[in-house]
Amino acid sequence: MAGVLLATVVLLGLATWAASIGTDDVVGDGPGAGATLTRPTDANTASGPRYEPRGDTPPPRDGHAGWATFLARTLIGVAVVLVAVYVVRRALDVARWLRGRGRRLPDEDPEPDGPSALLAQATSAAEAILSDGEDQRELLETGTPRNAIVACWHRFEVQAADAGVPRRRSETSSEFTLRLLDLVDADLDAVAVLARLYREARFSDHDLGEPARDEARTALDALHRGLSSRWVRSRR
């Protein structure tokens, strides 16, 4: 495509040069420019006015002006065709890219089909969280409070994958986790505490001590108790 644009610029330049060649440069001043018209006298009145050449005879026309016009028009036509070809090819490339993108993203945000499917997904997610509760709590007890809180929060993503809950392309990690906890109707106060502690552990610069770990532990236990009570009772 760069070659097409360069060729177009060159052709337009040649066309401009050709068009700038005037007829004066090619055929001269014309047959009457080099002669002087004298007034008739008594001696030559009968024969009428006559021309007396005062310089060299101008050269005859040689057709160069017509050739320059033809060349200019030809070059402009070729340049227009090249630009049209370039525009069409770019449009086709964009169309192919859009079609390919559409094929790659047929179901960007798949959702359960119907209330029964949504309930089944929520049940599976709650069971995954509860069955992984001991391992998640162990992560919270391991390492520094900062790392433990981050690992505990990220564990919800593992549980979502085990339950078959897909992450949407447009979701961040935190948004995905919050959607999972909303799906299982987790305790809102416990979720708020864990989310706040995760953001503090993940993005703050100050030290987090054991009180932060204790607060996260209390919130996690409350979340697990709520899920156990709600979903175990609903299965009976």
C-alpha positions as CSV (number, residue, x, y, z in Angstrom):
1,M,0.0,0.0,0.0
2,A,2.9,2.4,0.7
3,G,4.1,1.7,-2.9
4,V,0.7,2.6,-4.3
5,L,0.7,5.9,-2.4
6,L,4.2,6.8,-3.5
7,A,3.4,6.0,-7.2
8,T,0.3,8.2,-6.9
9,V,2.3,11.1,-5.6
10,V,4.9,10.7,-8.4
11,L,2.2,10.5,-11.1
12,L,0.4,13.6,-9.7
13,G,3.7,15.4,-9.7
14,L,4.3,14.5,-13.3
15,A,0.8,15.5,-14.2
16,T,1.3,18.9,-12.6
17,W,4.6,19.4,-14.5
18,A,3.0,18.4,-17.8
19,A,0.0,20.7,-17.3
20,S,2.3,23.6,-16.4
21,I,3.8,23.5,-19.9
22,G,2.0,26.3,-21.7
23,T,1.5,26.8,-25.4
24,D,3.8,29.9,-25.3
25,D,6.8,27.7,-24.4
26,V,6.0,25.3,-27.2
27,V,4.8,27.2,-30.2
28,G,6.2,30.7,-29.7
29,D,4.5,34.1,-29.9
30,G,2.3,33.5,-33.0
31,P,2.6,34.7,-36.6
32,G,1.7,38.4,-35.9
33,A,3.8,39.2,-32.9
34,G,7.0,39.8,-34.9
35,A,5.6,42.2,-37.6
36,T,4.7,45.9,-37.8
37,L,1.6,47.2,-39.5
38,T,2.4,50.4,-41.4
39,R,-0.1,53.1,-42.5
40,P,-0.9,53.2,-46.2
41,T,0.6,56.1,-48.2
42,D,-0.4,57.5,-51.4
43,A,2.1,55.2,-53.1
44,N,0.7,52.0,-51.8
45,T,-2.9,52.9,-51.0
46,A,-4.1,51.0,-54.0
47,S,-2.3,47.8,-53.0
48,G,-3.6,48.0,-49.3
49,P,-1.7,47.7,-46.1
50,R,1.3,45.5,-46.0
51,Y,3.3,43.8,-43.2
52,E,6.9,44.5,-42.8
53,P,8.7,41.8,-40.8
54,R,11.0,43.2,-38.1
55,G,12.4,40.0,-36.8
56,D,13.0,36.3,-37.4
57,T,10.0,34.3,-38.6
58,P,8.4,32.5,-35.6
59,P,8.7,28.7,-35.7
60,P,5.6,26.8,-36.8
61,R,3.4,24.9,-34.4
62,D,4.7,21.4,-33.7
63,G,1.9,19.8,-31.6
64,H,3.8,19.7,-28.3
65,A,1.0,21.5,-26.4
66,G,-1.5,18.8,-27.3
67,W,1.0,16.1,-26.3
68,A,1.5,17.7,-22.9
69,T,-2.3,17.9,-22.3
70,F,-2.7,14.3,-23.2
71,L,0.1,13.2,-20.9
72,A,-1.3,15.2,-18.0
73,R,-4.8,13.7,-18.4
74,T,-3.4,10.2,-18.6
75,L,-1.3,10.6,-15.5
76,I,-4.2,12.0,-13.5
77,G,-6.4,9.2,-14.6
78,V,-3.8,6.6,-13.6
79,A,-3.4,8.3,-10.2
80,V,-7.2,8.3,-9.6
81,V,-7.3,4.5,-10.5
82,L,-4.5,3.8,-8.0
83,V,-6.2,5.7,-5.2
84,A,-9.5,3.9,-5.9
85,V,-7.8,0.5,-5.8
86,Y,-6.1,1.4,-2.5
87,V,-9.4,2.5,-0.9
88,V,-11.2,-0.6,-2.1
89,R,-8.5,-2.9,-0.7
90,R,-8.5,-1.1,2.6
91,A,-12.3,-1.5,2.8
92,L,-12.1,-5.2,2.1
93,D,-9.4,-5.7,4.8
94,V,-11.6,-4.0,7.4
95,A,-14.6,-6.1,6.3
96,R,-12.5,-9.3,6.7
97,W,-11.3,-8.2,10.1
98,L,-14.8,-7.5,11.3
99,R,-16.0,-10.9,10.0
100,G,-13.2,-12.7,11.7
101,R,-13.8,-10.9,15.0
102,G,-17.4,-11.8,14.9
103,R,-16.5,-15.5,14.4
104,R,-14.1,-15.4,17.4
105,L,-16.7,-13.9,19.8
106,P,-20.0,-15.6,19.1
107,D,-20.9,-15.9,22.8
108,E,-18.9,-13.3,24.7
109,D,-21.1,-13.5,27.9
110,P,-22.8,-16.9,28.0
111,E,-25.5,-17.0,30.6
112,P,-27.6,-19.9,31.9
113,D,-30.7,-20.5,29.8
114,G,-33.7,-20.1,32.1
115,P,-34.4,-20.0,35.9
116,S,-33.8,-23.7,36.4
117,A,-30.3,-23.5,34.7
118,L,-29.5,-20.5,36.8
119,L,-30.5,-22.3,40.0
120,A,-28.4,-25.3,39.0
121,Q,-25.4,-23.1,38.5
122,A,-25.9,-21.3,41.8
123,T,-26.2,-24.6,43.6
124,S,-23.1,-26.0,42.0
125,A,-21.2,-22.8,42.9
126,A,-22.3,-22.9,46.6
127,E,-21.3,-26.6,46.8
128,A,-17.8,-25.8,45.3
129,I,-17.3,-23.0,47.8
130,L,-18.3,-25.1,50.8
131,S,-16.3,-28.1,49.8
132,D,-13.2,-26.0,49.4
133,G,-13.8,-24.1,52.7
134,E,-11.1,-25.8,54.7
135,D,-8.4,-25.2,52.0
136,Q,-9.5,-21.6,51.6
137,R,-9.3,-21.1,55.4
138,E,-5.8,-22.7,55.4
139,L,-4.7,-20.2,52.8
140,L,-5.8,-17.4,55.1
141,E,-3.7,-18.8,57.9
142,T,-0.5,-19.1,55.8
143,G,2.1,-16.4,55.2
144,T,1.9,-12.8,55.9
145,P,-1.6,-11.2,56.5
146,R,-1.3,-9.3,53.2
147,N,-0.5,-12.4,51.1
148,A,-2.9,-14.6,52.9
149,I,-5.9,-12.2,52.3
150,V,-5.1,-11.9,48.6
151,A,-4.8,-15.7,48.3
152,C,-8.1,-16.2,50.1
153,W,-9.9,-13.8,47.8
154,H,-8.4,-15.3,44.6
155,R,-9.5,-18.8,45.8
156,F,-13.1,-17.8,44.9
157,E,-12.0,-17.8,41.3
158,V,-10.8,-21.4,41.6
159,Q,-14.1,-22.4,43.2
160,A,-16.0,-20.7,40.3
161,A,-14.0,-22.7,37.8
162,D,-14.8,-25.9,39.7
163,A,-18.5,-25.1,39.5
164,G,-18.4,-24.3,35.8
165,V,-19.1,-20.6,36.2
166,P,-17.4,-18.8,33.3
167,R,-15.7,-15.5,33.6
168,R,-16.9,-12.8,31.2
169,R,-14.4,-11.2,28.9
170,S,-15.3,-7.7,30.2
171,E,-15.0,-8.6,33.9
172,T,-12.1,-7.9,36.2
173,S,-11.0,-10.4,38.8
174,S,-12.9,-8.7,41.5
175,E,-16.0,-8.2,39.4
176,F,-16.0,-11.9,38.6
177,T,-15.7,-12.9,42.3
178,L,-18.4,-10.5,43.4
179,R,-20.7,-11.9,40.7
180,L,-20.0,-15.4,42.0
181,L,-20.8,-14.5,45.6
182,D,-24.0,-12.7,44.4
183,L,-25.0,-15.8,42.5
184,V,-24.9,-17.9,45.6
185,D,-26.6,-15.1,47.7
186,A,-23.6,-14.8,50.1
187,D,-23.8,-12.7,53.2
188,L,-23.5,-9.1,52.1
189,D,-21.6,-7.9,55.2
190,A,-19.1,-10.7,55.0
191,V,-18.6,-10.1,51.3
192,A,-18.1,-6.3,51.9
193,V,-15.4,-7.0,54.6
194,L,-13.5,-9.5,52.5
195,A,-13.6,-7.2,49.4
196,R,-12.4,-4.2,51.4
197,L,-9.5,-6.2,53.0
198,Y,-8.5,-7.6,49.6
199,R,-8.3,-4.1,48.0
200,E,-6.3,-2.9,51.0
201,A,-3.9,-5.9,50.9
202,R,-3.6,-5.7,47.1
203,F,-3.2,-2.0,46.5
204,S,-2.1,-0.3,49.7
205,D,1.5,0.4,50.8
206,H,1.1,0.3,54.6
207,D,1.7,-2.8,56.6
208,L,-1.2,-5.1,57.4
209,G,-1.0,-6.9,60.8
210,E,-2.7,-9.8,62.4
211,P,-5.9,-7.8,63.1
212,A,-6.6,-7.7,59.4
213,R,-6.1,-11.5,59.2
214,D,-8.5,-11.9,62.1
215,E,-11.1,-9.7,60.5
216,A,-10.9,-11.6,57.3
217,R,-11.1,-14.9,59.1
218,T,-14.3,-13.8,60.9
219,A,-15.9,-12.7,57.6
220,L,-14.9,-15.9,55.8
221,D,-16.4,-18.0,58.6
222,A,-19.6,-16.0,58.5
223,L,-19.8,-16.4,54.7
224,H,-19.4,-20.2,54.9
225,R,-22.0,-20.5,57.7
226,G,-24.5,-18.5,55.7
227,L,-24.0,-20.6,52.6
228,S,-24.2,-23.9,54.6
229,S,-27.4,-22.8,56.2
230,R,-29.1,-21.6,53.1
231,W,-28.1,-24.2,50.6
232,V,-28.1,-27.3,52.8
233,R,-31.6,-26.3,54.0
234,S,-32.8,-25.7,50.4
235,R,-31.7,-29.2,49.3
236,R,-33.8,-30.9,52.0
